Amino acid sequence: MAYKHIIDAERCKGCGLCVHFCPKNVLEITDKVNAKGHFPAFQARPEDCIYCAICCTMCPDVAISIVEEQSA
């Protein structure tokens, strides 16, 4: 099974909890401002992601999700 990591940059307020708790240091805070004036998180190293969902659990804004990709 393949998974996809999604961050809703417009919902993210850039609190950094996901960055802090990611066991593989996949996430970082961007230097680009979203529409609400926040600096959202992004996957800086997506190839290192193990899809553990700790980031999803820690996000107070429910801005991160991991979904199963549909195979062709």
C-alpha positions as CSV (number, residue, x, y, z in Angstrom):
1,M,0.0,0.0,0.0
2,A,1.2,3.5,-0.8
3,Y,0.3,6.5,1.3
4,K,0.2,10.2,0.7
5,H,1.0,12.9,3.3
6,I,-1.1,16.1,2.9
7,I,-0.8,19.4,4.7
8,D,-3.5,22.0,4.2
9,A,-1.3,25.1,4.1
10,E,-4.3,27.4,4.5
11,R,-5.5,25.7,7.7
12,C,-2.0,25.4,9.3
13,K,-1.1,28.2,11.6
14,G,2.6,27.1,11.9
15,C,2.6,26.2,15.5
16,G,5.4,23.7,14.9
17,L,4.1,20.8,17.0
18,C,4.2,18.5,14.0
19,V,7.8,19.6,13.3
20,H,8.8,19.0,16.9
21,F,7.3,15.6,17.2
22,C,8.2,14.1,13.8
23,P,10.5,11.2,14.6
24,K,12.2,11.4,11.2
25,N,12.6,15.2,10.9
26,V,10.5,15.3,7.7
27,L,8.7,18.6,8.4
28,E,9.8,22.2,8.6
29,I,8.1,25.6,8.8
30,T,8.1,27.5,5.4
31,D,9.2,31.1,4.9
32,K,6.1,31.7,2.8
33,V,3.0,33.3,4.4
34,N,-0.4,31.7,3.8
35,A,-3.7,33.8,3.4
36,K,-4.1,34.1,7.1
37,G,-0.6,35.4,7.7
38,H,0.8,32.2,9.1
39,F,3.9,30.3,8.1
40,P,2.7,26.7,7.6
41,A,4.5,23.5,7.9
42,F,5.6,21.5,4.8
43,Q,7.4,18.3,4.0
44,A,11.0,19.2,3.6
45,R,12.1,15.6,3.3
46,P,9.1,13.5,2.0
47,E,11.3,10.6,1.1
48,D,12.1,10.1,4.9
49,C,8.4,10.0,5.9
50,I,7.3,6.7,7.5
51,Y,3.6,7.7,7.7
52,C,3.5,7.1,11.4
53,A,0.7,9.8,11.7
54,I,2.2,11.5,14.8
55,C,2.0,14.8,13.0
56,C,-1.7,14.2,12.3
57,T,-2.3,13.4,16.0
58,M,-0.3,16.5,17.3
59,C,-1.9,19.0,14.9
60,P,-4.4,21.2,16.8
61,D,-5.8,22.5,13.6
62,V,-6.4,19.1,11.9
63,A,-4.4,20.4,9.0
64,I,-2.4,17.2,8.3
65,S,-3.7,13.9,6.9
66,I,-2.3,10.7,5.6
67,V,-4.4,8.9,3.0
68,E,-4.0,5.7,1.1
69,E,-3.3,6.3,-2.6
70,Q,-5.5,4.5,-5.1
71,S,-3.5,2.1,-7.3
72,A,-4.2,2.1,-11.0
